[in-house]
Amino acid sequence: GRAPFRSRRLVPPSAEGRWSVAPAATGTPTSWATAMATQLLTRHGVVTRDIAAVEQLPGGFSAMYPVLRRLEETGRIRRGYFVAGLGAAQFAQPGAIDLLRDARDAGEEVTATLSSTDPANPYGILMPWPLEKATRTAGARVVLVNGQLAAWIGRGDRQLIVSLPADEPERSRTGRALARELVRIATAAPDGRRGWLIEEINGQPAATDPATPFLVEHGFTATSMGLQLRVAKRPADRDPDTATDSGTD
């Protein structure tokens, strides 16, 4: 006496499922190594032995080296000592070398914030961390000032590890650039955050760290909980039901 079953299928049975048979790979080891070498050059800019180890490539750097050497011999890439401290076997595309020269000769200040796991962050892979307890973990970020690590921001943004140059005027210049970048991050936060509370710097209460004066100079306030930055509410974020129009037609 039950009603007959009625399927709610909206597509034919042959169209369902997430898997399908794909043709088997037919490439040679040489073609695979060439494609992987090109990808590494695009991703990292400068390819060294350490990068091949981090990428966990089958065969390691020795599998990539013949292809990189062949690309160099044909003039498609260059080999040289482009970055100090990374060893002699460095390969890069001509465009990447030009960018390195521009960054070296540029007089303007460049500040960037990256995920700590971003391939563009060399610390923890190509270069050792100059900061204790800094790690390449998801959710953590790094602030680079002219390519040098200025701070590591822990997951949750409550803990900072700061590294400033020991000598002036580089110390003050880097400290102010870091403070401006932190204010920019808080102001441009897309998650609706209305400020920033930094509880610890270098494992100590934030208000007692030597870097605190630079942050206070740019808007942070020392409180009992740490360094507090309050961001004004943007006009676009105001409640349309309570907003008033003071203009006239």
HUHU-V24322 format. One record per helix or strand. SS is the DSSP state (h for helix, s for strand). FROM is the first residue (numbers start at 0). TO is the last residue. If there is no record, write none. Layout:
# HUHU-V24322
ss=SS from=FROM to=TO
ss=SS from=FROM to=TO
This chain:
# HUHU-V24322
ss=h from=12 to=14
ss=h from=28 to=43
ss=s from=45 to=46
ss=h from=48 to=53
ss=h from=59 to=72
ss=s from=77 to=79
ss=s from=89 to=91
ss=h from=93 to=104
ss=s from=110 to=114
ss=s from=122 to=122
ss=s from=126 to=126
ss=s from=140 to=144
ss=s from=147 to=152
ss=s from=158 to=161
ss=h from=169 to=186
ss=s from=194 to=197
ss=s from=199 to=200
ss=s from=203 to=204
ss=h from=205 to=207
ss=h from=211 to=216
ss=s from=220 to=221
ss=s from=226 to=229
ss=h from=234 to=236
